Amino acid sequence: MDNRDLHDVEQELPKPTIWPAALALGLVSAAFGMITVGIFFYAGVILVVIAITGWMRALIGEVSGPRSQVPGHSDVNDLGRGTWDRETAPEAR
């Protein structure tokens, strides 16, 4: 492959989000809390969990994009679980 071919490839970058900054703030807060007052540690850990969850959800949402309709399988979502509405939902046991 020639170098010119590599430059012709378009790359789509992820959209900028606040989650990396929130993760950094949470890690700094947790480290500061380990040295000083425990409330900073717990707040930092909670912020780290929220930031990682938010960041991963944002990335997964960008990767999956719009769902394509598979003929005959329109009621199955990306995770393989069927979707139910009130008319077709099975009786609760």
Secondary structure as UniProt FT lines:
FT   HELIX           3..8
FT   HELIX           19..35
FT   HELIX           38..64
FT   TURN            71..72
FT   TURN            74..75
FT   TURN            78..79
FT   TURN            86..88
//
